[in-house]
């Protein structure tokens, strides 16, 4: 269901930046200028948010994860909460250079974090000195602060959802380098052409960020449910095919057994017939011998 313009209005999504700070590429998304501030056309926001939701749902339905990115203070809580609700990954503290383009290095850092946690859980850390334990704890805290939202991200995401592309320009640049689509809130001071699915709205308003993040998450959840349903259908079809294969194998086995029994009975019948014929021949020969003996006796 499309978000209501009234909800966007109440969230303050229509407020852009000062007109002197605008980006001309946002011209078609601006409704008017009032008191030196650009007002965003919420009808276009509504339409483009719908397109972004369709994309998010489709990507999630393909079994891919969408990485939520929002490191500005007013975005952190909403982005983290919605990412957790969607069951996906997020970055809300600091974007590390190479988080996408040098993912192998990031994975090594994630393995180091996992190693530290195992040392703490199995008691290995207890054998360290107090200073070493303190350094280990600080290293863990630092890694968790920066990488806590992607600890289970084993591969590159299928897309990015970004709150402020001006602040997160490095994340957007890395995504574009790798051909990863970007869904993003774009305010009047940025170039919307650098993202695949722009959502013109106020990226400084906590309410706007929360509303749009919720809409994107709802779409992601729908996509994941569709993916699960499709997987269930595939599993059911495979199980049905297995049952059919088993039935076919069983039927073939039964036919084979019947043919084997039939051939066995045929061989047994032939053997009995041959034995009977031999017995009859032997009896005939014996009778003939007996007749010859009697004839010889009479002649003598």
CORPE-V750392 format. One line per field, one symbol per residue. phi: phi as a letter, one per 40 degrees, with the letter a starting at -180 (. if undefined). burial: I if it has 9 or more other C-alpha atoms within 8 Angstrom, else O. A space follows every 50 residues. Layout:
BEGIN
phi = ???
burial = ???
END
This chain:
BEGIN
phi = .ccccccccccgcccccddcbcbdccdcbccabbfgbcbccccccdcccc ccccccccccccgbcbccbaccdcbdccccccccccgbcabbbaccdgdb cbccccccccccccccccccccgccccccdccccccccccccccccbdcb dbccacccabbbcbccccccccccccdcgccbbacbccbbccccbcbcbc accbcdcccccccccccdcccccccccccccccccccccccccccccccc cccccccccccccccccccccccccccccccccccccccccccccccccc
burial = OOIOIOOIIOIIIIIIIIIOOIIOIIOOIIIOIOOOIIIIIIOIIIOIII IIIIOIIIIIIOOIIIIIIIIIOOIIOIIIOIIIOIOIIIIIIOIOOIII IOIOOIIOIIOOIOOIIOIIOOOIIOOOOOOOIOOIOOOIOOIIOIIOII OOOOOOIIIIIIIIIOOIOOIIOIIIOOOIIIIIIIIIIIIIOOIOIIII IIIOIIOIIIIIIIIIIIIIIIIIIIIOOOOOOOOOOOOOOOOOOOOOOO OOOOOOOOOOOOOOOOOOOOOOOOOOOOOOOOOOOOOOOOOOOOOOOOOO
END
